[in-house]
Amino acid sequence: MGLMGLSAPSQAGPAHLHGQATLDIAVEARGLTLRLEIPQDSLLGHERTPRTAAEQQAAAAAIQRLRDGARLFMLPAERGCTLAGVEIEAPRLQPGAAAAGASGHADVDATYRFDCVRTEGLRNVDVGGLFDAFARLHQIQAQVASADGQHQARVKRPARALAWGR
């Protein structure tokens, strides 16, 4: 099952909440795709375009932490998963974004693709790396699509394991 089947539910899901991220997970036979949507406030403490040099450095550091998907999402070693790709959409944090979309809520979207030797029976992902990287993040709501069906899951700090389908 592809990630496309998860796009519509996340858009119709809960409203933008500071401190809470949403995660769509598609588990395939030899891979895993995770799509993270996180309020910019949960990364930086504000939703506007960074104004000062310090804010710009903080934004660049947050984007760099988001790129390190293998540290943010720990998969069981026996699955043989390796990070195959990362895409990040952060319109207000890109260079030259000074006036673009200056009002309203700002979200950052990141998509992570892992290639795995085996995903059959996978029922959890350690998301503690997200909590470690972003102190303002307190909860992750997830929707999971796998061979054994669709599931919802939630994890709150200080827990680290996002588990489903049990």
N, C-alpha and C positions, 0 to 999 in steps of 0.2 A: 504494500500500500504506500503510495507516495505522499509527500508532504502537502500536495495540493488539496487533498481531501480535508486538511486541517485548517485551511486558511479562513473559510467563512465562519466557523464557530468562534475563533478567537476574536474576530472583528465584532461579533455579536455578543461577546462575553462581558465580563465586568468592566465597569468604568475605570478610567485611569486613576490609580491609587498610589500615592507616594509610599515608598517602602515595600511595595509589592510588585513583583515581576510576573509575567506569564510566559509559559514555555510550552511550545507544541513539539511533541516528539513523535517521529515516524520511525518505527523499527522495521527494518527490512531484513531479508535472509542474510545478507553479508554487509550490512551497514546500518547506520543510524544518522538521522538528520534531526537537529535540534534548532528550533527557531525561538529566540529569546526576544521578548519585548519588555523593555524596562524604562520607567520614567527617567528622564534626564536628571530630575531632582534626586533620584536615588543614587545616581553616580556622582553628582557634583554639588548638590544642595541648592540648585537653581535650575530654571527652565529657559533662561534667556541665552542668547549668544554671548560667549565669554567676552568681557570688555577689557580687562587688564592683562598685562603680560602673565601675571600669576594665574589668573583664571584660564588663559590660553594654555599654559603649561599643564595645569590640572586636567583640562579637557584632553590634551594630547596623551597624558599619562593614563587617563581612563580608557581611551580608545586602545592604547597599547595593551592594557590589562585585558580588555575584551578580546583582543586578537589571540590571546594565549588560551585557546579552547581546551587544550590538554590539561591545563592546570585548573580551569574553572569546572570542568566536568570529568570526574574520575570514574572510569568504567572498570568493571572487574577484570583483572589481568588475564584470567583464563579465556576471555572473549577475544583477545588478540586485536584490540582496536587501536587504530592510529588516526590522528587528525589528518584529513585529506583536503580540507578547505574551510575558509572563513570569509564571510561577507558581512560588512557592517554598514548600516545606513544611519547616519547621525547628521541630519541636515543642518542643525544649528551649531554643530561643532566643527564643520568643515571650514577650511580657510575661505574667506570671502563671503561668509554667511551673515555678515553684520546686520543687514536689515531684513533678511528673508525670514518670514514667519515669526515676527517678534512677539506676537501675542498668543495666548492659549497654551495648552499643554504641549510639552515636547517629549517625545519618546525616542529611544534609540533601539533599533532593531539589529539583531545579529543572528546570522545563520551559520551553523557549524555542521560539517559533514565528516563523519567518521567511517572509515573502512574497517570492517571487522572480519575475523576468521569465522566467528559463529555468534549469532544473536538469539538463536532459538532458546526460549525460556527466560530471556532477559526481563527482569522485573524491577530493576532499580538502577539509579544513577546517583552517584555522590556529587551533590551540588555545593558542598561546603566551600569549594574554591571561590564560588560567587560571593558567598557570605564573607569570606576572608578578604576578598578584593574590594568589596563595596560595603562599608560599615553601615550605610543608611538603608541597605536592603534587609528586610526582616522576614519576608514570606515569598514563596514561589508557588503559584497555581499552575498546574500542568494538565494538558490533554495529551493522551498517548494513543497512538494507533499502531497496533501490532497484529501479527497473525492470529492471536487469540482474542482480538476484539478491540473495542475502544474503552478507554479508562480515563478517570480523572484522579488527580493526586494533588496533595498539598504538603509542603514542608515549611515549618517555621523555625527560625533561629532559636535555640542553638543546635537543633537537629541538623544533620547533614545529608541523610539519605532520602531521596525522593523515590518512594516505592509505589507500585501499582499492581493491580490484578491478583491480589491474594485473597 
